[in-house]
Structure formats: C-alpha cells, structure tokens
Amino acid sequence: AQSVAQPEDQVNVAEGNPLTVKCTYSVSGNPYLFWYVQYPNRGLQFLLKYITGDNLVKGSYGFEAEFNKSQTSFHLKKPSALVSDSALYFCAVRDSYYGNNRLAFGKGNQVVVIP
Amino acid sequence: GAGVSQTPSNKVTEKGKYVELRCDPISGHTALYWYRQSLGQGPEFLIYFQGTGAADDSGLPNDRFFAVRPEGSVSTLKIQRTERGDSAVYLCASSLHETRFSGANVLTFGAGSRLTVL
C-alpha cells in the first residue's frame, strides 16, 4: 500500500518568512515523491519530484524539498514566501516498482501568505 | 494541444442519470489518467490508460464507472445511474510513456470537470 499524510490543514506565514509544508509517506519499496500546487479553478501544477540521487530537490518558483528516508518525509520549503504562493499544496507518492502508475495524494495543505 | 482539455467544466445532473466526461490529452502523451477529487480531499486514482487499453482500472469504485480511449487519444469517463456521492471534481492527466529507464514521468493535469448530482 502507498499513502501520504499531510498533518496540517492550513499553514499561515508572513510574506518574506520561510515556508514549510510537511509531508510523510508510506510505501512498501522505494518511493517516487512529488509536490503539486493547485490554484482555484485550475488544474494541479507540478512543482518538483524526487526519484533518486541527491536528497535535496529544487523545483519551480523557488521551491525545494528534502527527502528523508529514515523519517519517511518529503517536506516542501521555500526560503522567502510570496503572497502569490497562497494556494493548495499536495504531496503525492508512488511505489517505484515498474508498472505501478498510481499516485497516492495527501489531502492537501492550504497555504496562506499574509502580506 | 497545449494542455490537457476537459469538458464540460461543470455538469449538474439528477440522481439516476447517465453522465459522460471528456478528456483531450496533450498531443503525443500516450499515458492518460483519471482521478477524482472530493471536497476537502486529495485526488484519488481511478484508472490509467497506456495507449488504447486500460492498464490499471483498480481505482474505479464500482461497475457504474467505465472509461474508454478507443483511438489512444481522447478519453471518456462514463458514469451510469449517478448517485449524490459521485459529486466531485473529475481530473484527467496525461504523460509520456514511462519505461524502466525513464524514471517517473510527470503528470500534466487538466482543470477538471465538476460533477454535481442533485
């Protein structure tokens, strides 16, 4: 089985402060991990992914995430949040065995960046 | 096309009616996925197509749900005898074909079809 937990419903942060959105995962084997962002009335947009290699992954719009195997976490971070970063963020995982194409998403975190 | 196109964007129907939702993937993307997103939840996998065939339909909730992709491009999700619990946003995504050596492909999502069953 594969699953994701995003423990916080909403993350509030002041503009210019660091932003962290938490994600922990569960898979049987090795994970492929993703972060997507969703703006109102728009589709999910890809931010970044971890497949293998360097644990720190850099993605779009200044976002990065760190893969931590021992803690089974893949927290999303941005050093300095913008008001335009306010959106719904989803972490997703799939077990990496060939032929598995099902992504398991978390319930999402609403990020509110306060001007 | 430039992105994944889904129609209709909104559909309101009555309990018991039949509904079709259409997805037009990015040109050249052989993989197509349907997900369902209920209010306050993350997307939930329904079905995955590689080309014309459904490679994984394990997420379809019951036999009222069916999806086709007859020519390997456009896909239609069909829901028979709709129930109020079917109300959700139905998301379609597409990607390039994934091989053992390509790693995990990125899914490109459409804006979704919001289904409301009264």
Interface residues (C-beta under 8 A of the other chain):
Chain A: V4 Y32 F34 Y36 N41 R42 G43 L44 Q45 F46 K49 I51 T52 F90 A92 R94 S96 Y98 N101 R102 L103 A104 F105 G106 K107 G108
Chain B: G3 V4 A31 Y33 Y35 G40 Q41 G42 P43 E44 F45 Y48 A55 D56 S58 G59 L91 A93 E98 R100 G103 A104 V106 L107 T108 F109 G110 A111 G112
